[in-house]
Amino acid sequence: AQSVTQPDIHITVSEGASLELRCNYSYGATPYLFWYVQSPGQGLQLLLKYFSGDTLVQGIKGFEAEFKRSQSSFNLRKPSVHWSDAAEYFCAVAGWGGGKLIFGQGTELSVKP
Amino acid sequence: DTAVSQTPKYLVTQMGNDKSIKCEQNLGHDTMYWYKQDSKKFLKIMFSYNNKELIINETVPNRFSPKSPDKAHLNLHINSLELGDSAVYFCASSQARDLPTGELFFGEGSRLTVL
């Protein structure tokens, strides 16, 4: 069965520091992977997605993620975090024809000045 | 204009009552979804409709009944509300029925509190 694990429930980083949020997936075939961000009281917004091709994908707001098949991972990174990045981040997986996203538990990011 | 809009944004009600949440999207998408986010922020799909046809129904109690009068609207009706129904319900839409070819656009959520 498809599943997504985000090992870190809560991460705190200093503004300007680099960020890496971890995501591990379980899926038998080629996964389709997504990162979404949820600001407080808001819906989810797509940051980036991986379908195929280059394993390093660029997204909005300066985020990038790298797909590593050997590690079943799709970690999200940002070189310099801004206070406005404080939010909940969700990794998700979808299978072709599945028509649905399976979400991880989410990682809450706090940014300290 | 809000792409995916849900009403109401907040809903507080008593156990046993029946309530509805409405969703509308103006993106011209064919597929709409209901997701439930529990108190631990875990998101799980409940239903999906493609052009008014139910295509996903994820072992949700019969008390939950989605209705799609047209492809731009997907409403969620909940009968005999229980304490465990308290959650944030998100409506979403996508252009493609198969997600890998598209992305989900989410509404802002409807926070349901059952007392």
gemmi code that builds the backbone of each chain (N, CA, C; Angstrom):
import gemmi

chains = {
    "A": [
        ("ALA", (0.849, -1.196, 0.000), (0.000, 0.000, 0.000), (0.885, 1.246, 0.000)),
        ("GLN", (0.362, 2.260, -0.604), (1.108, 3.512, -0.626), (1.102, 4.157, 0.751)),
        ("SER", (2.225, 4.744, 1.118), (2.276, 5.485, 2.372), (3.386, 6.518, 2.293)),
        ("VAL", (3.274, 7.522, 3.136), (4.269, 8.584, 3.204), (4.596, 8.831, 4.667)),
        ("THR", (5.862, 8.942, 4.961), (6.301, 9.222, 6.327), (7.125, 10.489, 6.350)),
        ("GLN", (6.734, 11.392, 7.212), (7.541, 12.578, 7.480), (8.038, 12.432, 8.923)),
        ("PRO", (9.298, 12.113, 9.101), (9.795, 11.746, 10.427), (9.774, 12.882, 11.443)),
        ("ASP", (9.828, 14.105, 10.962), (9.913, 15.248, 11.871), (8.556, 15.921, 12.000)),
        ("ILE", (8.025, 15.914, 13.224), (6.732, 16.552, 13.455), (6.889, 18.067, 13.482)),
        ("HIS", (7.993, 18.521, 14.093), (8.185, 19.949, 14.265), (9.672, 20.269, 14.110)),
        ("ILE", (9.962, 21.294, 13.337), (11.341, 21.749, 13.152), (11.386, 23.244, 13.365)),
        ("THR", (12.421, 23.694, 14.047), (12.638, 25.122, 14.227), (13.994, 25.492, 13.635)),
        ("VAL", (13.993, 26.503, 12.785), (15.243, 26.981, 12.199), (15.316, 28.486, 12.360)),
        ("SER", (16.529, 29.007, 12.320), (16.725, 30.450, 12.393), (16.538, 31.053, 11.012)),
        ("GLU", (16.036, 32.263, 11.002), (15.862, 32.952, 9.723), (17.212, 33.080, 9.036)),
        ("GLY", (17.231, 32.772, 7.763), (18.467, 32.823, 7.000), (19.209, 31.501, 6.951)),
        ("ALA", (18.863, 30.590, 7.818), (19.505, 29.276, 7.819), (18.902, 28.399, 6.729)),
        ("SER", (19.617, 27.328, 6.417), (19.099, 26.392, 5.417), (18.104, 25.438, 6.061)),
        ("LEU", (17.311, 24.822, 5.200), (16.236, 23.965, 5.676), (16.205, 22.674, 4.874)),
        ("GLU", (15.971, 21.565, 5.553), (15.677, 20.320, 4.864), (14.573, 19.596, 5.619)),
        ("LEU", (13.486, 19.316, 4.921), (12.383, 18.554, 5.494), (12.377, 17.178, 4.843)),
        ("ARG", (12.280, 16.158, 5.685), (12.413, 14.796, 5.186), (11.069, 14.178, 4.830)),
        ("CYS", (11.112, 13.345, 3.795), (9.923, 12.633, 3.356), (10.364, 11.278, 2.811)),
        ("ASN", (9.760, 10.224, 3.311), (9.995, 8.884, 2.785), (8.664, 8.300, 2.328)),
        ("TYR", (8.711, 7.590, 1.228), (7.480, 7.060, 0.679), (7.602, 5.566, 0.505)),
        ("SER", (6.441, 4.940, 0.409), (6.387, 3.523, 0.098), (5.408, 3.357, -1.050)),
        ("TYR", (5.959, 2.866, -2.173), (5.108, 2.678, -3.347), (5.792, 1.712, -4.274)),
        ("GLY", (5.038, 0.777, -4.841), (5.646, -0.299, -5.606), (6.193, 0.110, -6.963)),
        ("ALA", (5.583, 1.111, -7.560), (6.006, 1.494, -8.903), (6.604, 2.892, -8.849)),
        ("THR", (6.714, 3.499, -9.991), (7.242, 4.863, -10.022), (6.267, 5.801, -9.328)),
        ("PRO", (6.733, 6.463, -8.306), (5.815, 7.339, -7.567), (5.710, 8.708, -8.215)),
        ("TYR", (4.627, 9.340, -7.953), (4.456, 10.742, -8.301), (4.384, 11.481, -6.978)),
        ("LEU", (5.288, 12.412, -6.794), (5.512, 12.997, -5.473), (5.258, 14.498, -5.464)),
        ("PHE", (4.760, 14.957, -4.337), (4.360, 16.348, -4.207), (4.780, 16.876, -2.836)),
        ("TRP", (5.027, 18.177, -2.789), (5.119, 18.900, -1.532), (4.098, 20.032, -1.558)),
        ("TYR", (3.320, 20.088, -0.469), (2.351, 21.152, -0.282), (2.688, 21.923, 0.987)),
        ("VAL", (2.278, 23.208, 1.012), (2.444, 24.027, 2.204), (1.082, 24.540, 2.647)),
        ("GLN", (0.891, 24.529, 3.956), (-0.353, 25.027, 4.534), (-0.028, 26.110, 5.558)),
        ("SER", (-0.373, 27.327, 5.226), (-0.222, 28.424, 6.173), (-1.394, 28.400, 7.144)),
        ("PRO", (-1.219, 28.959, 8.346), (-2.279, 28.887, 9.356), (-3.622, 29.394, 8.830)),
        ("GLY", (-4.645, 28.584, 9.013), (-5.986, 28.965, 8.603), (-6.222, 28.953, 7.110)),
        ("GLN", (-5.293, 28.399, 6.379), (-5.405, 28.406, 4.924), (-5.490, 26.983, 4.375)),
        ("GLY", (-5.820, 26.905, 3.104), (-5.762, 25.625, 2.427), (-4.336, 25.292, 2.032)),
        ("LEU", (-4.174, 24.210, 1.314), (-2.842, 23.769, 0.905), (-2.488, 24.341, -0.458)),
        ("GLN", (-1.221, 24.672, -0.597), (-0.720, 25.198, -1.856), (0.421, 24.314, -2.333)),
        ("LEU", (0.407, 23.988, -3.615), (1.452, 23.143, -4.165), (2.771, 23.903, -4.259)),
        ("LEU", (3.838, 23.324, -3.697), (5.173, 23.903, -3.807), (5.903, 23.365, -5.033)),
        ("LEU", (5.843, 22.054, -5.203), (6.523, 21.422, -6.330), (6.042, 19.982, -6.471)),
        ("LYS", (6.404, 19.384, -7.617), (5.992, 18.015, -7.869), (7.045, 17.303, -8.708)),
        ("TYR", (7.109, 15.999, -8.545), (8.011, 15.176, -9.330), (7.194, 14.088, -10.020)),
        ("PHE", (7.363, 14.028, -11.353), (6.722, 12.953, -12.103), (7.754, 12.031, -12.730)),
        ("SER", (8.757, 12.634, -13.359), (9.790, 11.854, -14.019), (10.906, 12.814, -14.411)),
        ("GLY", (11.972, 12.262, -14.975), (13.039, 13.115, -15.477), (14.011, 13.528, -14.400)),
        ("ASP", (14.455, 14.751, -14.462), (15.447, 15.274, -13.539), (14.985, 15.056, -12.098)),
        ("THR", (15.843, 14.464, -11.306), (15.453, 14.127, -9.932), (15.488, 15.328, -8.998)),
        ("LEU", (16.053, 16.423, -9.425), (16.042, 17.651, -8.628), (15.013, 18.581, -9.242)),
        ("VAL", (13.972, 18.865, -8.498), (12.899, 19.697, -9.028), (12.844, 21.022, -8.280)),
        ("GLN", (12.562, 22.051, -9.027), (12.461, 23.392, -8.468), (10.992, 23.744, -8.286)),
        ("GLY", (10.714, 24.473, -7.233), (9.351, 24.866, -6.981), (9.226, 26.356, -6.764)),
        ("ILE", (8.097, 26.724, -6.208), (7.860, 28.134, -5.927), (8.524, 28.526, -4.614)),
        ("LYS", (8.650, 29.819, -4.390), (9.162, 30.379, -3.137), (10.580, 29.916, -2.830)),
        ("GLY", (11.345, 29.542, -3.824), (12.743, 29.168, -3.622), (12.969, 27.765, -3.103)),
        ("PHE", (11.944, 26.937, -3.085), (12.081, 25.557, -2.623), (12.515, 24.625, -3.748)),
        ("GLU", (13.203, 23.568, -3.357), (13.552, 22.505, -4.270), (13.448, 21.173, -3.534)),
        ("ALA", (13.341, 20.110, -4.297), (13.282, 18.788, -3.684), (14.036, 17.808, -4.573)),
        ("GLU", (14.592, 16.810, -3.942), (15.353, 15.813, -4.677), (14.757, 14.429, -4.479)),
        ("PHE", (14.471, 13.773, -5.582), (13.942, 12.420, -5.557), (15.119, 11.439, -5.558)),
        ("LYS", (15.146, 10.563, -4.564), (16.181, 9.535, -4.499), (15.487, 8.173, -4.398)),
        ("ARG", (15.471, 7.500, -5.533), (14.773, 6.210, -5.573), (15.397, 5.206, -4.614)),
        ("SER", (16.726, 5.187, -4.539), (17.410, 4.195, -3.713), (17.074, 4.355, -2.235)),
        ("GLN", (16.731, 5.560, -1.842), (16.400, 5.826, -0.445), (14.902, 6.022, -0.234)),
        ("SER", (14.132, 5.903, -1.301), (12.678, 6.146, -1.224), (12.395, 7.479, -0.535)),
        ("SER", (13.132, 8.480, -0.958), (12.979, 9.774, -0.285), (12.702, 10.886, -1.278)),
        ("PHE", (12.128, 11.927, -0.761), (11.815, 13.125, -1.566), (11.887, 14.306, -0.604)),
        ("ASN", (13.102, 14.682, -0.247), (13.309, 15.715, 0.765), (13.202, 17.111, 0.171)),
        ("LEU", (12.639, 17.985, 0.948), (12.422, 19.380, 0.543), (13.526, 20.239, 1.129)),
        ("ARG", (14.049, 21.158, 0.334), (15.141, 22.003, 0.811), (14.914, 23.454, 0.427)),
        ("LYS", (15.523, 24.311, 1.228), (15.568, 25.732, 0.902), (16.862, 26.272, 1.476)),
        ("PRO", (17.635, 27.013, 0.682), (18.957, 27.448, 1.146), (18.900, 28.504, 2.238)),
        ("SER", (17.856, 29.347, 2.242), (17.786, 30.416, 3.230), (16.320, 30.647, 3.572)),
        ("VAL", (15.981, 30.355, 4.801), (14.577, 30.413, 5.227), (14.192, 31.834, 5.626)),
        ("HIS", (12.978, 32.197, 5.254), (12.417, 33.505, 5.608), (11.332, 33.300, 6.652)),
        ("TRP", (11.066, 34.320, 7.469), (10.060, 34.170, 8.522), (8.704, 33.760, 7.937)),
        ("SER", (8.421, 34.190, 6.721), (7.131, 33.875, 6.107), (7.015, 32.405, 5.699)),
        ("ASP", (8.109, 31.654, 5.804), (8.059, 30.226, 5.486), (7.471, 29.401, 6.621)),
        ("ALA", (7.268, 30.008, 7.780), (6.673, 29.277, 8.905), (5.290, 28.786, 8.503)),
        ("ALA", (5.108, 27.470, 8.549), (3.870, 26.851, 8.069), (3.955, 25.352, 8.314)),
        ("GLU", (2.930, 24.651, 7.866), (2.914, 23.188, 7.903), (3.216, 22.702, 6.499)),
        ("TYR", (4.104, 21.721, 6.404), (4.513, 21.202, 5.109), (4.121, 19.731, 4.997)),
        ("PHE", (3.502, 19.418, 3.867), (3.025, 18.059, 3.646), (3.666, 17.472, 2.401)),
        ("CYS", (4.155, 16.266, 2.557), (4.622, 15.478, 1.430), (3.489, 14.532, 1.028)),
        ("ALA", (3.357, 14.252, -0.250), (2.272, 13.388, -0.701), (2.727, 12.547, -1.893)),
        ("VAL", (2.085, 11.408, -2.046), (2.380, 10.504, -3.152), (1.092, 10.139, -3.865)),
        ("ALA", (1.178, 9.969, -5.162), (0.026, 9.525, -5.944), (0.513, 8.482, -6.929)),
        ("GLY", (-0.337, 7.533, -7.222), (-0.010, 6.542, -8.219), (-0.797, 6.804, -9.478)),
        ("TRP", (-0.243, 6.449, -10.615), (-0.924, 6.684, -11.881), (-2.276, 5.976, -11.874)),
        ("GLY", (-3.304, 6.727, -12.220), (-4.637, 6.165, -12.261), (-5.299, 6.074, -10.917)),
        ("GLY", (-4.537, 6.396, -9.864), (-5.109, 6.311, -8.523), (-6.094, 7.412, -8.241)),
        ("GLY", (-5.814, 8.570, -8.798), (-6.742, 9.673, -8.636), (-6.815, 10.241, -7.247)),
        ("LYS", (-5.853, 9.922, -6.386), (-5.902, 10.496, -5.062), (-4.491, 10.677, -4.535)),
        ("LEU", (-4.353, 11.610, -3.620), (-3.086, 11.837, -2.950), (-3.097, 11.183, -1.582)),
        ("ILE", (-1.961, 10.551, -1.249), (-1.745, 10.044, 0.099), (-0.770, 10.997, 0.762)),
        ("PHE", (-1.180, 11.595, 1.871), (-0.367, 12.604, 2.532), (0.416, 12.020, 3.692)),
        ("GLY", (1.564, 12.615, 3.954), (2.286, 12.356, 5.182), (1.642, 13.115, 6.329)),
        ("GLN", (2.235, 12.949, 7.512), (1.649, 13.520, 8.722), (1.887, 15.015, 8.827)),
        ("GLY", (2.758, 15.514, 8.017), (3.059, 16.940, 8.062), (4.228, 17.261, 8.971)),
        ("THR", (4.956, 18.309, 8.621), (6.030, 18.851, 9.458), (5.751, 20.322, 9.682)),
        ("GLU", (5.678, 20.691, 10.943), (5.454, 22.100, 11.262), (6.800, 22.816, 11.332)),
        ("LEU", (6.929, 23.863, 10.575), (8.169, 24.642, 10.548), (7.978, 25.940, 11.304)),
        ("SER", (8.811, 26.157, 12.285), (8.864, 27.438, 12.980), (10.156, 28.133, 12.602)),
        ("VAL", (10.110, 29.443, 12.466), (11.287, 30.222, 12.094), (11.536, 31.240, 13.193)),
        ("LYS", (12.721, 31.199, 13.779), (13.038, 32.147, 14.839), (13.923, 33.257, 14.283)),
        ("PRO", (13.731, 34.484, 14.800), (14.450, 35.637, 14.255), (15.946, 35.566, 14.540)),
    ],
    "B": [
        ("ASP", (-10.949, 36.774, -7.505), (-11.905, 35.699, -7.305), (-11.226, 34.487, -6.684)),
        ("THR", (-11.879, 33.903, -5.674), (-11.354, 32.717, -5.034), (-11.552, 31.523, -5.945)),
        ("ALA", (-10.505, 30.713, -6.160), (-10.586, 29.618, -7.103), (-11.486, 28.495, -6.573)),
        ("VAL", (-11.254, 28.094, -5.314), (-12.061, 27.077, -4.667), (-12.588, 27.680, -3.372)),
        ("SER", (-13.876, 27.811, -3.287), (-14.459, 28.456, -2.119), (-15.384, 27.505, -1.385)),
        ("GLN", (-15.298, 27.554, -0.071), (-16.109, 26.684, 0.777), (-16.911, 27.529, 1.745)),
        ("THR", (-18.109, 27.080, 2.023), (-18.927, 27.729, 3.048), (-19.674, 26.675, 3.848)),
        ("PRO", (-19.799, 26.884, 5.163), (-19.207, 27.974, 5.933), (-17.753, 27.703, 6.273)),
        ("LYS", (-17.046, 28.691, 6.735), (-15.665, 28.509, 7.149), (-15.596, 27.896, 8.548)),
        ("TYR", (-16.556, 28.229, 9.374), (-16.641, 27.663, 10.715), (-18.057, 27.168, 10.955)),
        ("LEU", (-18.143, 26.053, 11.647), (-19.450, 25.457, 11.916), (-19.379, 24.794, 13.280)),
        ("VAL", (-20.216, 25.248, 14.216), (-20.287, 24.646, 15.545), (-21.697, 24.132, 15.724)),
        ("THR", (-21.815, 22.864, 16.117), (-23.127, 22.254, 16.183), (-23.151, 21.178, 17.260)),
        ("GLN", (-24.323, 20.712, 17.561), (-24.504, 19.689, 18.589), (-24.485, 18.296, 17.973)),
        ("MET", (-24.104, 17.328, 18.779), (-24.184, 15.923, 18.363), (-25.593, 15.586, 17.906)),
        ("GLY", (-25.675, 14.781, 16.876), (-26.971, 14.332, 16.386), (-27.565, 15.212, 15.296)),
        ("ASN", (-27.038, 16.426, 15.172), (-27.561, 17.319, 14.123), (-27.069, 16.901, 12.743)),
        ("ASP", (-27.733, 17.472, 11.723), (-27.324, 17.285, 10.329), (-26.804, 18.628, 9.805)),
        ("LYS", (-25.691, 18.589, 9.095), (-25.128, 19.826, 8.557), (-24.571, 19.592, 7.157)),
        ("SER", (-24.436, 20.696, 6.424), (-23.861, 20.628, 5.080), (-22.748, 21.643, 4.917)),
        ("ILE", (-21.790, 21.285, 4.099), (-20.716, 22.189, 3.699), (-20.755, 22.270, 2.179)),
        ("LYS", (-20.647, 23.497, 1.682), (-20.732, 23.681, 0.233), (-19.376, 24.054, -0.342)),
        ("CYS", (-19.156, 23.646, -1.566), (-17.897, 23.954, -2.244), (-18.170, 24.306, -3.695)),
        ("GLU", (-17.481, 25.325, -4.152), (-17.598, 25.744, -5.546), (-16.216, 26.067, -6.089)),
        ("GLN", (-15.952, 25.657, -7.317), (-14.684, 26.033, -7.964), (-14.976, 26.710, -9.297)),
        ("ASN", (-14.190, 27.764, -9.560), (-14.381, 28.510, -10.797), (-13.201, 28.338, -11.751)),
        ("LEU", (-12.526, 27.202, -11.617), (-11.340, 26.936, -12.422), (-11.657, 26.136, -13.679)),
        ("GLY", (-12.906, 25.711, -13.808), (-13.266, 24.889, -14.959), (-12.767, 23.461, -14.864)),
        ("HIS", (-12.400, 23.044, -13.664), (-11.880, 21.691, -13.476), (-12.991, 20.650, -13.537)),
        ("ASP", (-12.574, 19.419, -13.893), (-13.533, 18.330, -13.996), (-13.658, 17.520, -12.708)),
        ("THR", (-12.637, 17.572, -11.866), (-12.595, 16.682, -10.709), (-12.561, 17.479, -9.418)),
        ("MET", (-13.373, 17.041, -8.469), (-13.416, 17.686, -7.162), (-13.319, 16.631, -6.072)),
        ("TYR", (-12.832, 17.081, -4.898), (-12.525, 16.178, -3.797), (-12.984, 16.759, -2.461)),
        ("TRP", (-13.206, 15.863, -1.519), (-13.310, 16.232, -0.117), (-12.222, 15.500, 0.654)),
        ("TYR", (-11.468, 16.284, 1.435), (-10.454, 15.739, 2.326), (-10.823, 16.122, 3.752)),
        ("LYS", (-10.467, 15.245, 4.680), (-10.675, 15.523, 6.098), (-9.318, 15.662, 6.776)),
        ("GLN", (-9.156, 16.751, 7.542), (-7.922, 16.942, 8.316), (-8.261, 16.861, 9.792)),
        ("ASP", (-7.706, 15.876, 10.476), (-8.051, 15.688, 11.885), (-7.226, 16.609, 12.789)),
        ("SER", (-7.406, 16.432, 14.080), (-6.774, 17.338, 15.058), (-5.254, 17.244, 15.027)),
        ("LYS", (-4.723, 16.145, 14.497), (-3.271, 15.999, 14.367), (-2.780, 16.432, 12.997)),
        ("LYS", (-3.660, 17.094, 12.264), (-3.362, 17.649, 10.941), (-3.169, 16.574, 9.873)),
        ("PHE", (-3.591, 15.348, 10.161), (-3.490, 14.288, 9.174), (-4.606, 14.464, 8.148)),
        ("LEU", (-4.213, 14.457, 6.871), (-5.149, 14.668, 5.769), (-5.487, 13.343, 5.106)),
        ("LYS", (-6.787, 13.114, 4.921), (-7.194, 11.860, 4.281), (-8.323, 12.126, 3.314)),
        ("ILE", (-8.228, 11.532, 2.150), (-9.274, 11.731, 1.159), (-10.549, 11.034, 1.607)),
        ("MET", (-11.682, 11.671, 1.314), (-12.976, 11.060, 1.609), (-13.664, 10.667, 0.302)),
        ("PHE", (-13.828, 11.633, -0.570), (-14.565, 11.403, -1.811), (-13.887, 12.148, -2.961)),
        ("SER", (-14.183, 11.651, -4.166), (-13.795, 12.373, -5.367), (-14.883, 12.212, -6.417)),
        ("TYR", (-15.168, 13.307, -7.099), (-16.144, 13.305, -8.177), (-15.453, 13.791, -9.456)),
        ("ASN", (-15.756, 13.128, -10.542), (-15.297, 13.577, -11.849), (-16.509, 13.877, -12.706)),
        ("ASN", (-16.693, 15.142, -13.017), (-17.825, 15.552, -13.843), (-19.136, 14.957, -13.329)),
        ("LYS", (-19.382, 15.140, -12.069), (-20.593, 14.732, -11.346), (-20.667, 13.234, -11.052)),
        ("GLU", (-19.642, 12.476, -11.435), (-19.670, 11.043, -11.172), (-18.749, 10.706, -10.008)),
        ("LEU", (-19.250, 9.954, -9.037), (-18.437, 9.541, -7.896), (-17.373, 8.547, -8.350)),
        ("ILE", (-16.096, 8.863, -8.105), (-15.032, 7.963, -8.529), (-14.201, 7.442, -7.361)),
        ("ILE", (-14.217, 8.136, -6.251), (-13.518, 7.649, -5.058), (-14.453, 7.787, -3.869)),
        ("ASN", (-14.545, 6.711, -3.096), (-15.317, 6.717, -1.863), (-14.507, 5.905, -0.863)),
        ("GLU", (-13.839, 6.600, 0.041), (-12.860, 5.952, 0.906), (-13.464, 5.528, 2.231)),
        ("THR", (-14.096, 4.434, 2.290), (-14.617, 3.834, 3.532), (-15.073, 4.886, 4.526)),
        ("VAL", (-15.894, 5.775, 4.037), (-16.444, 6.825, 4.887), (-17.818, 6.367, 5.373)),
        ("PRO", (-18.163, 6.625, 6.636), (-19.483, 6.208, 7.117), (-20.615, 6.725, 6.229)),
        ("ASN", (-21.687, 5.970, 6.190), (-22.836, 6.351, 5.360), (-23.466, 7.667, 5.778)),
        ("ARG", (-23.127, 8.132, 6.958), (-23.671, 9.413, 7.422), (-23.154, 10.571, 6.563)),
        ("PHE", (-22.062, 10.322, 5.852), (-21.494, 11.344, 4.982), (-21.998, 11.114, 3.556)),
        ("SER", (-22.613, 12.123, 2.982), (-23.111, 11.959, 1.615), (-22.709, 13.171, 0.781)),
        ("PRO", (-21.843, 12.944, -0.182), (-21.467, 14.015, -1.095), (-22.516, 14.141, -2.196)),
        ("LYS", (-22.627, 15.369, -2.712), (-23.542, 15.577, -3.837), (-22.902, 16.580, -4.773)),
        ("SER", (-22.942, 16.264, -6.051), (-22.356, 17.145, -7.050), (-23.422, 17.500, -8.073)),
        ("PRO", (-24.060, 18.657, -7.912), (-25.123, 19.030, -8.853), (-24.594, 19.363, -10.238)),
        ("ASP", (-23.362, 19.825, -10.308), (-22.685, 20.061, -11.570), (-21.189, 20.008, -11.292)),
        ("LYS", (-20.380, 20.065, -12.319), (-18.955, 19.796, -12.092), (-18.249, 20.923, -11.348)),
        ("ALA", (-18.925, 22.053, -11.180), (-18.308, 23.159, -10.450), (-18.648, 23.150, -8.968)),
        ("HIS", (-19.519, 22.261, -8.562), (-19.973, 22.227, -7.178), (-19.887, 20.817, -6.604)),
        ("LEU", (-19.432, 20.757, -5.355), (-19.425, 19.499, -4.625), (-19.740, 19.806, -3.170)),
        ("ASN", (-20.876, 19.329, -2.736), (-21.325, 19.595, -1.375), (-21.163, 18.341, -0.531)),
        ("LEU", (-21.056, 18.556, 0.768), (-20.912, 17.443, 1.708), (-21.973, 17.566, 2.784)),
        ("HIS", (-22.816, 16.556, 2.856), (-23.855, 16.552, 3.870), (-23.523, 15.487, 4.902)),
        ("ILE", (-23.647, 15.852, 6.177), (-23.319, 14.914, 7.254), (-24.539, 14.761, 8.151)),
        ("ASN", (-25.002, 13.546, 8.286), (-26.146, 13.256, 9.155), (-25.664, 12.804, 10.526)),
        ("SER", (-26.531, 13.016, 11.521), (-26.297, 12.488, 12.876), (-24.851, 12.709, 13.322)),
        ("LEU", (-24.458, 13.937, 13.385), (-23.070, 14.284, 13.692), (-22.602, 13.679, 15.008)),
        ("GLU", (-21.345, 13.228, 14.998), (-20.708, 12.649, 16.177), (-19.491, 13.481, 16.550)),
        ("LEU", (-19.052, 13.302, 17.802), (-17.903, 14.072, 18.279), (-16.690, 13.870, 17.372)),
        ("GLY", (-16.518, 12.647, 16.891), (-15.359, 12.327, 16.058), (-15.385, 12.962, 14.684)),
        ("ASP", (-16.494, 13.583, 14.340), (-16.569, 14.266, 13.049), (-15.916, 15.638, 13.105)),
        ("SER", (-15.583, 16.080, 14.293), (-14.917, 17.377, 14.434), (-13.583, 17.334, 13.684)),
        ("ALA", (-13.411, 18.255, 12.778), (-12.226, 18.258, 11.913), (-12.313, 19.474, 11.008)),
        ("VAL", (-11.274, 19.631, 10.206), (-11.337, 20.626, 9.131), (-11.549, 19.856, 7.834)),
        ("TYR", (-12.544, 20.247, 7.087), (-12.874, 19.585, 5.833), (-12.440, 20.490, 4.685)),
        ("PHE", (-11.619, 19.915, 3.821), (-11.099, 20.669, 2.690), (-11.711, 20.159, 1.397)),
        ("CYS", (-12.159, 21.103, 0.605), (-12.572, 20.817, -0.754), (-11.377, 21.112, -1.665)),
        ("ALA", (-11.262, 20.364, -2.732), (-10.178, 20.594, -3.681), (-10.663, 20.258, -5.081)),
        ("SER", (-9.961, 20.772, -6.068), (-10.291, 20.428, -7.441), (-9.014, 20.216, -8.237)),
        ("SER", (-9.138, 19.491, -9.331), (-8.016, 19.314, -10.242), (-8.547, 19.193, -11.653)),
        ("GLN", (-7.693, 19.592, -12.603), (-8.103, 19.521, -13.998), (-8.248, 18.084, -14.457)),
        ("ALA", (-7.269, 17.272, -14.033), (-7.205, 15.907, -14.536), (-7.755, 14.935, -13.510)),
        ("ARG", (-8.403, 13.912, -13.974), (-8.907, 12.863, -13.102), (-7.746, 12.109, -12.465)),
        ("ASP", (-6.681, 11.915, -13.201), (-5.507, 11.226, -12.687), (-4.507, 12.259, -12.211)),
        ("LEU", (-4.309, 12.285, -10.923), (-3.542, 13.350, -10.298), (-2.153, 13.600, -10.874)),
        ("PRO", (-1.432, 12.577, -11.257), (-0.066, 12.850, -11.706), (0.019, 13.849, -12.850)),
        ("THR", (-1.038, 14.050, -13.547), (-0.983, 15.001, -14.650), (-1.404, 16.396, -14.222)),
        ("GLY", (-1.722, 16.552, -12.999), (-2.155, 17.867, -12.559), (-1.930, 18.061, -11.079)),
        ("GLU", (-2.371, 19.173, -10.563), (-2.211, 19.438, -9.155), (-3.581, 19.709, -8.538)),
        ("LEU", (-3.645, 19.591, -7.233), (-4.863, 19.901, -6.506), (-4.876, 21.360, -6.101)),
        ("PHE", (-6.017, 21.987, -6.238), (-6.229, 23.336, -5.736), (-7.213, 23.222, -4.574)),
        ("PHE", (-6.776, 23.698, -3.410), (-7.557, 23.526, -2.191), (-8.324, 24.784, -1.826)),
        ("GLY", (-9.481, 24.568, -1.234), (-10.173, 25.650, -0.576), (-9.519, 25.936, 0.768)),
        ("GLU", (-10.058, 26.910, 1.493), (-9.457, 27.315, 2.761), (-9.895, 26.447, 3.937)),
        ("GLY", (-10.806, 25.557, 3.689), (-11.221, 24.636, 4.737), (-12.459, 25.107, 5.483)),
        ("SER", (-13.179, 24.141, 6.008), (-14.349, 24.398, 6.853), (-14.129, 23.668, 8.165)),
        ("ARG", (-13.993, 24.436, 9.239), (-13.718, 23.830, 10.538), (-15.033, 23.477, 11.204)),
        ("LEU", (-15.262, 22.194, 11.375), (-16.488, 21.687, 12.010), (-16.182, 21.272, 13.437)),
        ("THR", (-16.945, 21.823, 14.368), (-16.809, 21.444, 15.780), (-18.137, 20.876, 16.241)),
        ("VAL", (-18.100, 19.658, 16.735), (-19.302, 18.989, 17.227), (-19.229, 18.925, 18.747)),
        ("LEU", (-20.233, 19.493, 19.399), (-20.238, 19.557, 20.870), (-21.113, 18.469, 21.471)),
    ],
}
model = gemmi.Model(1)
for chain_id, residues in chains.items():
    chain = gemmi.Chain(chain_id)
    for i, (resn, *xyz) in enumerate(residues, 1):
        res = gemmi.Residue()
        res.name, res.seqid = resn, gemmi.SeqId(i, " ")
        for name, pos in zip(("N", "CA", "C"), xyz):
            atom = gemmi.Atom()
            atom.name, atom.element = name, gemmi.Element(name[0])
            atom.pos, atom.b_iso = gemmi.Position(*pos), 0.0
            res.add_atom(atom)
        chain.add_residue(res)
    model.add_chain(chain)
structure = gemmi.Structure()
structure.add_model(model)
structure.setup_entities()
